[in-house]
Amino acid sequence: MSNNKEEAFLQLINQNQQRIQKICSVYAANAEDQRDLVQEVILNIWKAFPSFQGKANINTWLYRIILNVSLKWSTALKKQK
C-alpha cells in the first residue's frame, strides 16, 4: 500500500476514533472487550480499505464495517456462553 493510502487510512481512523469507540461500546461487555473489538474493527477497515472505490460515501462504508464486525463479535460472544 502506498504512503498516500496509508496516510488516508490513518486520517480516516483518527477522524472517526470516537465513532468507532462509541459503536463498539454498545456491543462489548466491558472495557477490555471494547478495546479488543476496536482493534478488530480497525483491522477489518485496514483489510477493506484498498478495495474502497469511492462509489459510496466513506462514512456509510465505514459505518457498515464497524456495525458488521460488532454484530459478528456480539454473536460470537453469545455462542461462547
N, C-alpha and C positions, 0 to 999 in steps of 0.2 A: 504494500500500500504506500502510495507516495506521501511525502510530508504534508502536502496540501490536504489530502484526505484525512490524515491523522490529526492535523490541526482543526479541521472542520468537525471531526468526531469529538475531540476534546472540548471544543467550544460548545457543541450540542449538549454534551454531558454536563458541562459547567452551567449552562443556561437553564437546564432542566433538572438539576440535582434535587431541588425542593419537591418538584412534582413527582419524581421517581420515589423519593423517600416517603412522601405522603401516601401515594398509592400502595407502596409496599407495606406501610404500617397498618393498613386495613387488613391485609392478608396474612401478615406474620404475627405470631402469638406473643413474641417477646422481642427485646432489643437485639439479642443475638441472632434470632431467626430473621429479623428485619435486615440486619447487616448482610447476612448470607443471601437473602432474596435480592437486595440491591445489587450485590456482586453478580448474581445470576442474570439479572436484568441487563446490567451493563455489558456482560459477556455476550448476551444474545443480541444486543444492539450492535456491538462490535462485529459480530459474525454477519449480521444482516446489512450493515452499513454500505459495503461495496456494491450491493445489489440495488440500493435505493436509486431510482431513476428520476425522481422529481415529479412523477405523474400525480402523486398525492401530496397533500400538504404535509410537510415534515412533522408538524405537531400531531397530526392524526396518525401518521405512520408510527411515530414514537409511542403514542398512547396505546395503540393496538399491541405493540410488542410488550410494553410494560404490563398491560392487562392480561394478555395471553400467558406470559411467563408467571405472573402472580396467580392466575387461576390454576395453572398446572401445578404450581408449588402447593397451593392450598389443597388441591385434590390429592396430591401425593402424601401430604401430612395426614389427611383424614384416613387414607388407606392404611397408614402405618399404625394407627391407633386401634 
